Amino acid sequence: MPIALLLHVDIAPPFRAGFERAGFVLRPALRENDRSPILPEGDADEIQALLTIGSIGLRAEDMAAFPNLRIICCQGVGYEKVDLDAARARGIMVTNGAGTNDTSVADHGVALIAAIARNVVSLDRAVRGGQWQQLRQIRPQLTGKRLGILGLGNIGKKIAERCSAGFGMQVAYHNRRPRVDSDLLYCRTVEELAKWADFLVVATPGGAQTRHLINAQVLASLGPEGFLINISRGSVVDTDALIESLRQQAIAGAALDVLEGEPKVPQALLQLDNVILTPHVAARSPEALAAMFQRVLENLSRYFAGQPVLSPVPGMGTE
């Protein structure tokens, strides 16, 4: 019997046939330029599986609308807006795409580091506008600089490897506790890491525990020659504090792939020329998308075959 899969994010056309061949009937429930989940057209009772992303998630009150829901799959690594307590209480499995998009996100993070340091976007725009000699700015090189990573998970480690091997950068990090498998310099606080770093990369998961870890005090510690790069979740950075720091040139610049309240972008950010903005696309390479959709399909197929899923989120077990 076909299994109804509700989509809170779209499955790219090249991958839809694989889900259909595996016995899943796709039920889109998408709202343009909105991150809030909506109910499907038709009977919610038929929904047994749901595909979402961490920044949309599924709240307990929305979960209650699906009496036969058995599994929630998060397309990427994040799951911060899925109510795990409600899922556990209902016996609903929750999986994510851990390890599927790390390389793509790390690549994008390094691209943002280079672009903001060398002012690539503003210079490109100026040259197109007919300027040349007057914009031959002196910008810092990457080689030999200090890279601070907030969140030394898979993505953070890959950024560290690229910047250390490729640019000879010194690397330090902050986690809730030191990693026993890393010999990189560990900073006990975010402020300590920011004060040490020339480039501060945010690579920590989102959610309530990390909300506004990057605040006015951290930005002040980063200082007028420091750059902030965020490729994790917009909620980790206090946007108002960041805007003020950029306005006052209290930091040298910022490069952001994620924003609080995205896809809405604060007008104040758009008016600043010391910030680069990309629309949450770090994980959107062909290779990463293929790996993410394959992981979703494998988790779904294994679950409904009574086999352990490949990547349950922590605390969900492998039933």
Secondary structure, DSSP 8 states (H G I E B T S, - for coil): --EEEEESS---HHHHHHHHHTTEEEEE---TT-------SS-GGGEEEEEE-TTT-B-HHHHTT-TT--EEEESSS--TTB-HHHHHHHT-EEE--TTSSHHHHHHHHHHHHHHHHTTHHHHHHHHHTT--GGG------STT-EEEEE--SHHHHHHHHHHHHHH--EEEEE-SS--TT--SEE-SSHHHHHHH-SEEEE----SGGGTT-B-HHHHHHH-TT-EEEE-S-GGGB-HHHHHHHHHTTSSSEEEES--TTTT---HHHHT-SSEEE--S-TT-SHHHHHHHHHHHHHHHHHHHTT---S-B-TTS---
